[in-house]
Amino acid sequence: MSARKRLRELLTEPRARIAPAVFNPLSAKLAQDAGFEMLYLGGGTLGYLKCCLEANLNITELCQAGIEIRSVTELPLILDAAAGFGDPMHIHHTMSMAEAAGFAAIEIEDQILPKRAHHHVGLEHMVPCELMAAKVQEAVRTRRDPDFLVIARTNAVRQSGMEDAIARARAYRDAGADMLYVGVRNRAEAERIARELPPPFMCALPGHGASVHGMSLDEIASCGFRVLASSICAWAFHRAMKQSYRCLARGEPDPLLAGSTHKAEQNELHATIGMDALLAIERATVEK
């Protein structure tokens, strides 16, 4: 089964699954080994890793990252394509690139282009609903693989309110979106989305993943939410690397490695990347 068909199958099940943000092959392998069934290439996460923002990225950079991730895992990979990198005409290029890179789904949001940094501090600059609906319609029309999922995202909840968010989401679904990403902030908003819009839904998973704004994963699933994107591992990566470099600079042991050794961690890394299989190839060929 292709990754795209697998993702569509997962969405039919009455479960909310976490899609952890990944940003390179190693992070994807670690997420896969942890047992996740889908992955999320977040524009925000990749932007941070490049010491810039999602607003500074382009579709080529995202597709390159996707190709590298897809080279080590067959898990469905969802692309956060920000505002789709243009108007309806530009969507053709975005869709063809994303499909060719092997993504299982593409998420497009109703933000202006070029995107602004203020999106990261809660200030949204949104395009008219009609323009976003036209972009969604064109994305659906131009895709070559009908299993390639189109996710329409609105950030209206925190900018213009629930009434506008619901109206926008309904228009995007009418335009052909397969799934709606609505950034709910509490139980009441999640339940209202469930009453007024057709599932499946997607949203961000705050914190460490135990709950979504006080709702258990089962409770949020009962509202039709099927995908929960989490960026928590990006924050953990930043904290761990910052600590490690500072300890190294001061000549102090890294508390994160307490109880372990350089060799033990190297062996763990080799296991993650499949070092034994690579050595076996050499033993069978050039190292006879």
C-alpha positions as CSV (number, residue, x, y, z in Angstrom):
1,M,0.0,0.0,0.0
2,S,1.3,3.4,-0.9
3,A,1.9,6.0,1.8
4,R,-0.9,8.1,0.4
5,K,-3.4,5.3,0.5
6,R,-2.2,4.4,4.0
7,L,-2.8,7.9,5.2
8,R,-6.3,7.9,3.8
9,E,-7.0,4.6,5.5
10,L,-5.8,5.9,8.8
11,L,-8.2,8.9,8.5
12,T,-11.1,6.5,8.3
13,E,-10.4,5.1,11.8
14,P,-12.0,6.8,14.8
15,R,-8.6,7.8,16.3
16,A,-6.6,10.9,16.8
17,R,-3.0,10.2,15.8
18,I,0.0,12.4,16.5
19,A,2.1,13.5,13.5
20,P,5.4,14.6,15.1
21,A,7.3,17.3,13.3
22,V,10.5,16.0,11.6
23,F,13.2,17.9,9.8
24,N,15.8,15.5,8.5
25,P,16.2,11.7,8.0
26,L,17.6,11.1,11.5
27,S,14.7,12.7,13.2
28,A,12.3,10.8,10.9
29,K,14.0,7.5,11.8
30,L,13.8,8.2,15.5
31,A,10.1,9.1,15.2
32,Q,9.4,5.9,13.2
33,D,11.3,3.8,15.8
34,A,9.1,5.4,18.5
35,G,6.1,4.0,16.9
36,F,4.4,6.9,15.1
37,E,2.3,6.1,12.0
38,M,2.6,9.4,10.2
39,L,5.1,12.3,10.1
40,Y,4.8,16.1,9.6
41,L,7.4,18.2,7.8
42,G,6.5,21.5,9.5
43,G,7.6,24.7,7.8
44,G,8.0,26.4,11.2
45,T,10.3,23.6,12.4
46,L,12.4,23.5,9.3
47,G,12.6,27.3,9.3
48,Y,13.9,27.3,12.9
49,L,16.5,24.7,12.0
50,K,17.8,27.0,9.3
51,C,17.9,29.9,11.7
52,C,15.1,31.7,9.8
53,L,11.4,31.3,9.6
54,E,8.8,29.4,7.6
55,A,8.2,32.7,5.8
56,N,11.8,32.5,4.4
57,L,11.6,29.0,2.9
58,N,10.6,28.0,-0.6
59,I,9.0,24.9,-2.1
60,T,12.4,23.6,-3.4
61,E,13.9,23.6,0.1
62,L,10.8,21.8,1.5
63,C,10.8,19.2,-1.2
64,Q,14.5,18.5,-0.8
65,A,13.9,17.9,2.9
66,G,11.0,15.7,2.0
67,I,13.0,13.6,-0.5
68,E,15.7,13.0,2.1
69,I,13.2,12.0,4.7
70,R,11.3,9.7,2.3
71,S,14.6,8.0,1.5
72,V,14.7,6.4,5.0
73,T,11.0,5.9,5.8
74,E,7.8,4.8,4.1
75,L,5.6,6.5,6.7
76,P,3.1,9.0,5.3
77,L,4.7,12.4,5.3
78,I,2.5,15.5,5.5
79,L,3.9,18.7,4.0
80,D,3.2,22.0,5.7
81,A,3.3,24.2,2.5
82,A,2.5,27.4,4.3
83,A,0.3,29.5,2.0
84,G,1.1,27.4,-1.1
85,F,3.7,29.7,-2.4
86,G,1.4,31.8,-4.5
87,D,-2.0,32.4,-6.1
88,P,-4.1,29.7,-7.8
89,M,-1.8,29.8,-10.9
90,H,1.3,29.2,-8.7
91,I,-0.4,26.2,-7.0
92,H,0.4,24.1,-10.1
93,H,4.1,24.3,-9.4
94,T,3.7,23.7,-5.7
95,M,1.5,20.7,-6.2
96,S,3.7,19.1,-8.9
97,M,6.8,19.5,-6.7
98,A,5.1,18.2,-3.6
99,E,3.7,15.1,-5.4
100,A,7.0,14.4,-7.1
101,A,8.8,14.6,-3.7
102,G,6.6,11.8,-2.4
103,F,4.5,13.6,0.2
104,A,1.3,12.0,1.2
105,A,-0.5,15.2,1.9
106,I,-0.1,19.0,1.5
107,E,-1.4,21.6,4.0
108,I,-2.2,25.0,2.6
109,E,-3.2,27.9,4.8
110,D,-5.1,31.2,4.2
111,Q,-2.2,33.6,4.9
112,I,-0.9,36.4,2.8
113,L,2.2,36.1,0.7
114,P,5.0,36.7,1.5
115,K,4.2,35.4,4.9
116,R,5.2,37.6,7.9
117,A,7.1,36.7,11.0
118,H,4.2,38.0,13.1
119,H,2.4,34.7,12.4
120,H,4.7,33.1,15.0
121,V,3.5,35.5,17.7
122,G,-0.2,35.2,17.1
123,L,-0.9,37.9,14.5
124,E,-2.4,36.5,11.3
125,H,-2.5,38.3,8.0
126,M,-5.2,36.5,6.0
127,V,-6.3,36.5,2.4
128,P,-9.9,36.8,1.4
129,C,-11.9,33.6,1.8
130,E,-12.7,33.6,-1.9
131,L,-9.0,33.6,-2.9
132,M,-8.1,30.8,-0.6
133,A,-11.1,28.7,-1.8
134,A,-9.9,29.3,-5.4
135,K,-6.4,28.0,-4.3
136,V,-7.9,24.9,-2.7
137,Q,-10.0,24.2,-5.8
138,E,-7.0,24.6,-8.1
139,A,-4.9,22.3,-5.8
140,V,-7.5,19.6,-6.0
141,R,-8.0,20.1,-9.8
142,T,-4.3,20.0,-10.6
143,R,-3.2,17.0,-8.5
144,R,-2.2,13.9,-10.5
145,D,-2.7,11.3,-7.8
146,P,-6.3,11.3,-6.4
147,D,-4.9,9.8,-3.2
148,F,-2.7,12.9,-2.6
149,L,-4.5,14.6,0.3
150,V,-5.3,18.4,0.2
151,I,-5.6,19.9,3.7
152,A,-7.0,23.4,4.0
153,R,-6.0,25.4,7.0
154,T,-7.5,28.5,8.5
155,N,-6.0,30.5,11.3
156,A,-9.1,32.6,11.6
157,V,-10.0,31.3,15.1
158,R,-7.4,33.5,16.8
159,Q,-7.6,36.4,14.4
160,S,-11.2,37.0,13.4
161,G,-13.1,34.5,15.6
162,M,-15.0,31.3,15.3
163,E,-17.8,32.5,13.1
164,D,-15.3,33.5,10.4
165,A,-13.2,30.3,10.9
166,I,-16.3,28.1,10.4
167,A,-17.4,30.0,7.3
168,R,-13.9,29.8,5.8
169,A,-13.5,26.1,6.6
170,R,-16.9,25.4,5.1
171,A,-15.9,27.2,1.9
172,Y,-12.6,25.4,1.7
173,R,-14.4,22.0,2.1
174,D,-16.9,23.0,-0.6
175,A,-13.8,23.8,-2.8
176,G,-12.7,20.2,-2.5
177,A,-10.4,20.0,0.5
178,D,-10.0,16.5,1.9
179,M,-9.4,17.6,5.5
180,L,-9.7,20.9,7.4
181,Y,-7.1,22.2,9.8
182,V,-8.8,24.5,12.3
183,G,-6.7,25.8,15.3
184,V,-9.1,25.2,18.1
185,R,-8.2,26.5,21.5
186,N,-10.5,24.8,23.9
187,R,-13.1,22.0,24.3
188,A,-16.1,24.3,23.3
189,E,-14.4,25.2,20.0
190,A,-13.6,21.6,19.2
191,E,-17.2,20.5,19.9
192,R,-18.6,23.4,17.8
193,I,-16.3,22.4,14.9
194,A,-17.7,18.9,15.2
195,R,-21.3,20.1,15.1
196,E,-20.9,22.5,12.2
197,L,-18.3,21.1,9.8
198,P,-17.7,17.7,8.1
199,P,-14.7,15.7,9.4
200,P,-11.9,14.8,9.3
201,F,-10.1,17.6,11.1
202,M,-6.5,18.4,12.0
203,C,-5.0,20.7,14.6
204,A,-1.8,21.4,16.5
205,L,-1.1,19.4,19.6
206,P,0.1,21.7,22.4
207,G,2.6,20.7,25.1
208,H,3.8,17.1,25.5
209,G,0.9,15.3,23.9
210,A,-1.1,14.0,26.9
211,S,-4.1,16.2,26.0
212,V,-5.4,18.8,23.7
213,H,-6.6,21.9,25.6
214,G,-7.8,19.6,28.4
215,M,-9.3,17.0,26.1
216,S,-7.9,13.4,26.0
217,L,-6.9,12.0,22.6
218,D,-10.1,9.9,22.7
219,E,-12.2,13.0,23.4
220,I,-10.7,15.1,20.6
221,A,-11.1,12.1,18.3
222,S,-14.8,11.9,19.1
223,C,-15.0,15.5,17.6
224,G,-13.6,14.2,14.3
225,F,-10.0,15.2,14.8
226,R,-7.7,12.6,13.2
227,V,-4.3,14.3,12.9
228,L,-2.6,16.3,15.7
229,A,0.7,18.0,14.5
230,S,3.3,18.3,17.3
231,S,6.5,20.4,17.2
232,I,7.6,19.6,20.8
233,C,10.6,17.6,19.6
234,A,12.0,20.7,17.9
235,W,12.0,22.5,21.2
236,A,13.6,19.5,22.9
237,F,16.3,19.4,20.1
238,H,17.1,23.0,20.7
239,R,17.4,22.6,24.5
240,A,19.4,19.4,24.3
241,M,21.9,20.9,21.8
242,K,22.2,24.1,23.6
243,Q,23.0,22.3,26.8
244,S,25.5,19.9,25.2
245,Y,27.5,22.7,23.5
246,R,27.6,24.8,26.7
247,C,28.8,21.8,28.7
248,L,31.4,21.0,26.2
249,A,32.6,24.6,26.1
250,R,32.9,24.7,29.9
251,G,34.6,21.3,30.1
252,E,31.7,19.9,32.0
253,P,29.9,16.5,31.5
254,D,26.5,16.8,29.8
255,P,23.8,15.7,32.3
256,L,21.8,14.4,29.3
257,L,24.5,11.7,28.9
258,A,24.7,10.7,32.5
259,G,24.9,6.9,32.9
260,S,26.0,6.5,29.3
261,T,29.2,6.6,27.4
262,H,30.5,8.0,24.1
263,K,30.7,4.4,22.7
264,A,27.3,3.4,23.9
265,E,25.6,6.4,22.2
266,Q,27.6,5.9,19.0
267,N,26.3,2.3,19.0
268,E,22.7,3.6,19.5
269,L,23.2,6.0,16.6
270,H,24.6,3.2,14.4
271,A,21.6,1.1,15.2
272,T,19.2,3.9,14.2
273,I,20.8,4.5,10.8
274,G,21.2,0.8,10.1
275,M,25.0,0.6,10.2
276,D,25.1,-3.2,10.3
277,A,23.3,-3.5,7.0
278,L,25.8,-1.2,5.4
279,L,28.8,-3.1,6.8
280,A,27.2,-6.3,5.5
281,I,27.1,-4.9,2.0
282,E,30.8,-4.1,2.2
283,R,31.7,-7.5,3.6
284,A,29.8,-9.1,0.7
285,T,31.5,-7.0,-1.9
286,V,34.5,-4.8,-1.5
287,E,35.8,-6.1,1.9
288,K,36.0,-9.8,1.0
